[in-house]
């Protein structure tokens, strides 16, 4: 008496490698089909997968997919103060840099737009060469003890400001005077 392994060779039950068009969540043809969507148990029943290359990640955001940069590295996004206001679109990255405007006065980091709840964002701020600029922050920035960071007054000093976005607020800390 033989042992049955759950397949047959030859005849009407399979045996060879699949061939022809792929179906279901696969596209292309056998023997090398590609995954074209992922079936989920919540939200939409399937999500289309675009090209995800090495070092990238796939993020589901509501009913769509977003392919982004590596979670370990994103390029620093250079910002330019406009009329003393630093506008930050958090969808462009999570690390930003700018040099404080020249001359006396204050620059303001406005509340970032498109921040993701739970996201961490940073600004690398270089004081201008004359070192007489101050820095203020949008109303949704919250600081330990309620006191906002004071920009280092030394020429070309670098301060790093970090926030965590939560519920429309930006919980902030800073490290001063990388000079």
N, C-alpha and C positions, 0 to 999 in steps of 0.2 A: 504494500500500500504506500503510495507516494504522499508527500506533503504539498499542500496547495499554498502558494505564496500570494494569492490575490491578483494574479495577472495570468494572462495566457500568452503564448508565443504563436504568432501566425493566426490566420483565420479571423473570426469575427470579434475578437475582444481587445484589440490593441496590440501592444508589443513594440512597435517602432516609435521613434521620436515624433512628436507632433509636427505637423506641417500645415501650411495655409495661413489664412488671416487669423489674427488674434481677436479676441472679443472681451466683453466685460470691462474690467478696469485696465485692460492691456490694449496697446495699439501696435501697428506694424504686422509683421508676419513671423511665423516660427521658422527657424529655431531661435530667433533672437528678438522677441517682442519687447516693447518698452512699457513701463507703467505710465498711464495717461491720466489717471485720477485715483484718488484715495477715497474709499467709502467710509463714512463716519457714522456713528450712532447718534450724534447730536448735530444740530444745525442742518445745513444742506445735506442731502444724501450722498453727494460726491463733490469733490473739489478738484479742479483741474490743476495739474502740476506742470509748471513751466520748467525751463532749464535751470537746474540746480547744480552748480559746479562745485568742485572741491573748495572747501573753505567758506562756503555760503551756508545759510540756514534757511529753513522754510518756516514761516510763521502764519498761522491762521488768525485772521482778524475779522470776526463776524462771519460773513458769508464769502469772503474772498481769501486768497493766499497772497502773501507778500514774500518775495525772495529778497533777502538782504545780505549785507556784508557779514563777514565772520563776526561772531559774538566777542571774540577776543581782540579785535582790532577794527577800528573805523578811522578813516582819515580825519585830521583836525580840520574843521570848517572855519575859514577865516571870515571874520565879520568886520564891517566898517561902520563906526558911529556915524549916524546921519542926524545932523542938528543936535548932537549930544545924546541921542537915543540909540541904544544897541538893541536891535530887533533880532530875535532868535527863533528860527523855524526848527523845532526839535525833530521834525521828520527828516532833516538833512543829515543828522548824525547825533552823537552824544558828547563830543568834545569840540569846543569852540575857542577861538582866540581872537583878540583884538588889542590894539594899542590905544590907550586913552587919548582923547582929542588933545591937540596942542592948546596952550593958553590956559588962563585961569578959568575956573568954573567947575561944573559937575557933569559927568556923563551918567546916564541911567540905563541899567539893564532892565528892559521892559519884561513883563511876564512873558515867558516863552509861549509860542503857539504850537499846537500839535504835539504836546507832551503826552506820553503814554503813562497811565497810572502805574506806579511802581518803577518807572524809568529813572535812571541816574544820569545826570547831565553835568558837564563841567565847563568852566570858562577859564582860560589861561589869559590873565590880564597883565599887560606890560604898561607900566607908568610911562608917560611921555618924557622926553629928554629934559624938559624944564621942571618936571616933578611938582607941579602945582595943581593937579587935577584931583577932584574927589569923585566918589562913585555912590550913586543911590540905586534903589531897586524897586521894581514893581510892587504893588500892594499885596500880591499873593505870596511874596517871599516871607518866610517865617524863620527867625534866628533864635539861637539859644539865649534865653533871658530877655528876648525881645529887642536886643541891640544888634543892628546891622553891622556888617564888616566895614572897617575903615581902610581904604586903599592906602598902601604904603606910599609915603611921600618922597622916597628916594628916586632920583632919575634912573629910568630903565629897570626899576625893581619889578619883579614878577610876583603876582598873587594868584592863587588858584582857588576858585569858588566852586563848590560842589553842591548840588541839590538832589533831593529825591522827590519826585512828583507823586502826590497822594491826594486824591479827592479835590483836584483843582488848586491845591496849595503846593508850595515849593519849600520844603524843609532844607535850610541852607547852613553850610559851614564854610569856613575859609582858612587857608594857610597863607601866611603873609611873608613877604620879603625874601623871595628867592633872588638874591642879588649877587 
